[in-house]
Amino acid sequence: MGNQHTAIGTNKMGVMGNPTAGWYEFNRKGIINYKIGFIIGIPAFIGPILGASFVLQINETILKRLIAVITIIIWYRSKGTAL
């Protein structure tokens, strides 16, 4: 079984495809406001880098427990809502 750090890193790489495809399609149609895009995009680019750096500094056992707790909180808060 792989470790949590590898799983999170792999997930982050896989998630890049959808926004890239979206950008391509919206750009092709000429409906992107690049001024707003850069204002929003800069923090959206920096945040994951800082988050990944933070996660890499966490002990794997603690990270597994933290992910379990966050998953339970998300599940609990989503009860009763349509998925």
C-alpha positions in Angstrom: 0.0 0.0 0.0 1.3 3.5 -0.9 1.7 6.3 1.5 -0.7 9.2 2.0 1.7 11.8 0.6 2.0 9.9 -2.7 -1.8 9.6 -2.9 -2.4 13.3 -2.3 0.3 14.3 -4.8 -1.1 11.9 -7.4 -4.6 13.3 -6.9 -3.4 16.9 -7.3 -1.7 16.0 -10.6 -4.9 14.2 -11.8 -7.1 17.2 -10.9 -5.2 19.5 -13.2 -6.8 18.0 -16.4 -10.4 19.4 -15.9 -9.4 23.0 -15.4 -7.0 22.8 -18.4 -9.7 21.4 -20.6 -12.1 24.0 -19.4 -9.6 26.8 -20.1 -9.0 25.5 -23.6 -12.7 25.4 -24.5 -13.6 28.8 -23.0 -10.5 30.4 -24.6 -11.4 28.9 -27.9 -14.9 30.5 -27.6 -13.3 33.8 -26.6 -15.3 34.1 -23.4 -12.5 34.5 -20.8 -11.9 37.7 -18.9 -8.2 37.4 -18.3 -8.0 40.4 -15.9 -10.4 38.7 -13.5 -8.8 35.3 -14.3 -5.4 36.4 -13.2 -6.7 38.1 -10.0 -8.4 34.8 -9.1 -5.8 32.5 -10.6 -2.8 33.7 -8.7 -4.1 32.7 -5.2 -5.6 29.5 -6.8 -2.1 28.7 -8.1 -0.2 29.5 -4.9 -2.7 27.9 -2.5 -2.2 24.3 -3.6 1.6 24.8 -3.6 1.5 26.0 0.0 -0.9 23.3 1.0 1.2 20.5 -0.6 4.3 21.9 1.2 2.4 21.9 4.5 1.1 18.3 4.0 4.6 17.0 3.2 5.7 18.2 6.6 3.0 16.3 8.5 3.8 12.8 9.9 2.0 10.2 7.9 0.2 8.7 10.9 -1.1 12.1 11.9 -2.0 12.8 8.3 -4.1 9.6 8.1 -5.9 10.5 11.3 -6.5 14.1 10.1 -7.9 12.9 6.8 -10.2 10.5 8.6 -11.5 13.2 10.9 -12.1 15.6 8.1 -13.8 12.9 6.1 -16.2 12.2 9.0 -16.9 15.9 9.5 -17.7 16.4 5.7 -19.9 13.3 5.8 -21.7 14.5 8.9 -22.3 18.0 7.5 -23.6 16.6 4.2 -26.2 14.3 5.8 -29.6 15.2 4.5 -28.4 17.1 1.5 -28.8 15.8 -2.0 -25.6 14.6 -3.6 
